[in-house]
Amino acid sequence: MRHRKSIPNRSYRIADQIQRDVSELIRELKDPRIGMVTINAVEVTPDYAHAKVYFSLLVGDPQECELALNEAAGYIRNGLFKRLQIHTVPTLHFVFDRTTERAADLNALINLANSTRAKE
């Protein structure tokens, strides 16, 4: 029974390592479409064949950046081969994470509501 519990932990450890390594590898890319990227999360499939890499962007166009990152996914994956000590390095799929954008919008709405309430 102990072995089954370690599998999800291993999956989390690998996702965490991929997140750190991908962050470093992205800094090496020279594509001007890739702005100031932050890797927010990595979800790895149970068979380690695929990984969704969620990113946010401080500066730049999200669609262009997502396209550029997915075009560079093979290069980044090759960089992971050299760093990760696992048999299967997942195929990377970059997805723009709108969570921080939504949080900022929600925060602006809350501030607006509070300032409107304060005036009454």
DOKE-947656 format. One record per residue (C-alpha): z negated, x negated, y; residue number from 1. Coordinates in Angstrom, 2 decimals. Example, Ala and Ser with C-alpha at 12.3 -4.5 7.8 and 13.67 -1.06 7.14 Angstrom:
+---------+---------+---------+------+
|      zz |      xx |      yy | numi |
+---------+---------+---------+------+
|   -7.80 |  -12.30 |   -4.50 |    1 |
|   -7.14 |  -13.67 |   -1.06 |    2 |
+---------+---------+---------+------+
This chain:
+---------+---------+---------+------+
|      zz |      xx |      yy | numi |
+---------+---------+---------+------+
|    0.00 |    0.00 |    0.00 |    1 |
|   -0.72 |   -2.87 |    2.36 |    2 |
|    2.93 |   -4.01 |    2.25 |    3 |
|    4.22 |   -0.69 |    3.61 |    4 |
|    2.06 |   -0.95 |    6.73 |    5 |
|    3.37 |   -4.41 |    7.56 |    6 |
|    7.01 |   -3.25 |    7.70 |    7 |
|    6.66 |   -1.25 |   10.95 |    8 |
|    4.59 |   -4.08 |   12.43 |    9 |
|    7.36 |   -6.51 |   11.52 |   10 |
|    9.90 |   -4.21 |   13.13 |   11 |
|    7.84 |   -4.14 |   16.34 |   12 |
|    7.45 |   -7.92 |   16.29 |   13 |
|   11.18 |   -8.43 |   15.85 |   14 |
|   11.99 |   -5.90 |   18.60 |   15 |
|    9.52 |   -7.68 |   20.88 |   16 |
|   11.06 |  -11.07 |   20.10 |   17 |
|   14.57 |   -9.71 |   20.67 |   18 |
|   13.42 |   -8.31 |   24.02 |   19 |
|   12.13 |  -11.71 |   25.15 |   20 |
|   15.14 |  -13.66 |   23.84 |   21 |
|   17.73 |  -11.23 |   25.25 |   22 |
|   16.04 |  -11.48 |   28.66 |   23 |
|   16.46 |  -15.27 |   28.58 |   24 |
|   20.03 |  -15.14 |   27.24 |   25 |
|   21.14 |  -12.67 |   29.93 |   26 |
|   20.11 |  -15.17 |   32.62 |   27 |
|   22.73 |  -17.57 |   31.21 |   28 |
|   25.59 |  -15.07 |   31.73 |   29 |
|   27.88 |  -15.72 |   34.67 |   30 |
|   29.38 |  -12.21 |   34.91 |   31 |
|   29.07 |  -10.96 |   38.52 |   32 |
|   28.76 |   -7.35 |   37.27 |   33 |
|   25.40 |   -8.20 |   35.74 |   34 |
|   22.81 |   -7.86 |   38.47 |   35 |
|   19.06 |   -8.32 |   38.35 |   36 |
|   18.41 |   -6.92 |   34.86 |   37 |
|   15.05 |   -6.14 |   33.29 |   38 |
|   14.89 |   -5.44 |   29.56 |   39 |
|   12.49 |   -2.48 |   29.25 |   40 |
|   12.52 |   -1.87 |   25.49 |   41 |
|   14.32 |   -2.62 |   22.25 |   42 |
|   14.58 |   -0.18 |   19.33 |   43 |
|   15.66 |   -1.71 |   16.03 |   44 |
|   16.95 |    0.40 |   13.13 |   45 |
|   14.92 |    0.11 |    9.90 |   46 |
|   17.66 |   -1.97 |    8.25 |   47 |
|   17.87 |   -4.30 |   11.30 |   48 |
|   21.62 |   -3.63 |   11.55 |   49 |
|   21.51 |   -2.26 |   15.11 |   50 |
|   19.31 |   -2.57 |   18.17 |   51 |
|   19.37 |   -0.42 |   21.28 |   52 |
|   18.45 |   -2.54 |   24.26 |   53 |
|   17.21 |   -0.47 |   27.20 |   54 |
|   17.53 |   -2.12 |   30.59 |   55 |
|   16.91 |   -1.29 |   34.21 |   56 |
|   18.65 |   -2.77 |   37.20 |   57 |
|   17.17 |   -3.83 |   40.53 |   58 |
|   20.51 |   -4.59 |   42.18 |   59 |
|   24.02 |   -3.61 |   41.09 |   60 |
|   26.03 |   -0.79 |   39.54 |   61 |
|   24.44 |    0.56 |   36.32 |   62 |
|   27.74 |    1.55 |   34.65 |   63 |
|   29.44 |   -1.77 |   35.44 |   64 |
|   26.40 |   -3.70 |   34.29 |   65 |
|   26.15 |   -1.70 |   31.05 |   66 |
|   29.84 |   -2.34 |   30.37 |   67 |
|   29.46 |   -6.07 |   31.07 |   68 |
|   26.36 |   -6.38 |   28.88 |   69 |
|   28.06 |   -4.59 |   25.99 |   70 |
|   31.08 |   -6.88 |   26.40 |   71 |
|   28.71 |   -9.87 |   26.23 |   72 |
|   26.73 |   -8.42 |   23.30 |   73 |
|   28.49 |  -10.66 |   20.77 |   74 |
|   27.67 |  -13.79 |   22.77 |   75 |
|   24.04 |  -12.68 |   23.18 |   76 |
|   23.82 |  -11.85 |   19.46 |   77 |
|   25.07 |  -15.35 |   18.61 |   78 |
|   22.29 |  -16.72 |   20.82 |   79 |
|   19.79 |  -14.61 |   18.86 |   80 |
|   21.07 |  -16.06 |   15.55 |   81 |
|   19.90 |  -19.47 |   16.73 |   82 |
|   16.48 |  -18.18 |   17.85 |   83 |
|   15.43 |  -15.53 |   15.31 |   84 |
|   14.22 |  -16.42 |   11.84 |   85 |
|   15.62 |  -13.33 |   10.11 |   86 |
|   18.57 |  -12.80 |    7.75 |   87 |
|   20.15 |   -9.94 |    9.67 |   88 |
|   20.46 |  -10.18 |   13.44 |   89 |
|   21.21 |   -6.68 |   14.71 |   90 |
|   24.33 |   -5.63 |   16.59 |   91 |
|   23.22 |   -5.05 |   20.18 |   92 |
|   23.90 |   -1.84 |   22.11 |   93 |
|   22.89 |   -1.95 |   25.78 |   94 |
|   21.80 |    1.32 |   27.38 |   95 |
|   20.87 |    1.81 |   31.03 |   96 |
|   17.29 |    3.13 |   31.17 |   97 |
|   16.88 |    5.75 |   33.88 |   98 |
|   13.09 |    5.98 |   33.45 |   99 |
|   12.25 |    3.90 |   36.52 |  100 |
|   14.88 |    5.76 |   38.54 |  101 |
|   13.39 |    9.12 |   37.50 |  102 |
|    9.87 |    7.88 |   38.24 |  103 |
|   10.91 |    6.86 |   41.76 |  104 |
|   12.58 |   10.27 |   42.33 |  105 |
|    9.50 |   12.08 |   41.05 |  106 |
|    7.24 |    9.94 |   43.22 |  107 |
|    9.37 |   10.75 |   46.28 |  108 |
|    9.10 |   14.48 |   45.50 |  109 |
|    5.32 |   14.23 |   45.13 |  110 |
|    5.04 |   12.35 |   48.43 |  111 |
|    7.23 |   14.96 |   50.13 |  112 |
|    5.13 |   17.80 |   48.75 |  113 |
|    1.91 |   16.09 |   49.84 |  114 |
|    3.20 |   15.39 |   53.36 |  115 |
|    4.41 |   19.01 |   53.67 |  116 |
|    1.00 |   20.27 |   52.50 |  117 |
|   -0.80 |   17.98 |   54.95 |  118 |
|    1.14 |   19.49 |   57.89 |  119 |
|    0.10 |   23.06 |   57.01 |  120 |
+---------+---------+---------+------+
